[in-house]
Amino acid sequence: MLELSGLSLGFGGISVIRDLSLRVAPGERLVILGPNGAGKTSLLRLIAGELRPQQGNIWLHRRDITRDTVPSRARAGIGRGFQQTSLFTGMTLRENLSLACDGDAAAMEQLAARAGLTDLDRPVAKVDYGTARRLDLALALAGNPRLLLLDEPASGIGPGGAVDLHALIAALPRDLTLVVIEHDLDLAFAIADRIAIMDRGRIVFDGAPEAARPALKATYDV
């Protein structure tokens, strides 16, 4: 489904992504782990089209999308959730969902149910952060993506809310391919089919979750 080949990216002479190659199969749930500064968010931004690699190629469904724009990649089936939510806080949950669904009430209700959202007439500015994160997930799903990129989806939520959000993610349809950045190891292992560990812009481990512990210990103390 997704193939990254020899990606490199740098800013001001500092390498952020270094000759990185990675494949993600259709329906796979890949969780990317690694210390701060490893290049994880930059990698997601490359896949989404927000950044352009200096070297290498990105393939989606065997088509080279390296130079495609963000809207073009969204039309091709890439959905994106963000580390910091970007919502219309002056609107209600329902109004945010309605915008994402072009006013389709049935699609909006279905989307709310998938993200575990209720009481949709509440102003976004007054909901707790866990609800805001679930709304962000719903908006990422609005375009019916085939590949969903999530950057620390449970960031800033308390332990109970994080577990609930990851349960929602785990319950997403199995034909939806996921690439998820996460720092909470327990939650990461709960949803991952496969784990990749990044350090200093490179993949230092790529394999089954049960085999990842030694590589995690070598990368940072866990």
Secondary structure, 3 states (H helix, E strand, C coil): CEEEEEEEEEECCEEEEEEEEEEECCCCEEEEECCCCCCHHHHHHHHHCCCCCCEEEEEECCEECCCCCHHHHHHCCEEEECCCCCCCCCCEHHHHHHHHCCCCHHHHHHHHHHCCCCCCCCEHHHCCHHHHHHHHHHHHHCCCCCEEEEECCCCCCCHHHHHHHHHHHHCCCCCCEEEEECCCHHHHHHHCCEEEEEECCEEEEEECHHHCHHHHHHHCCC
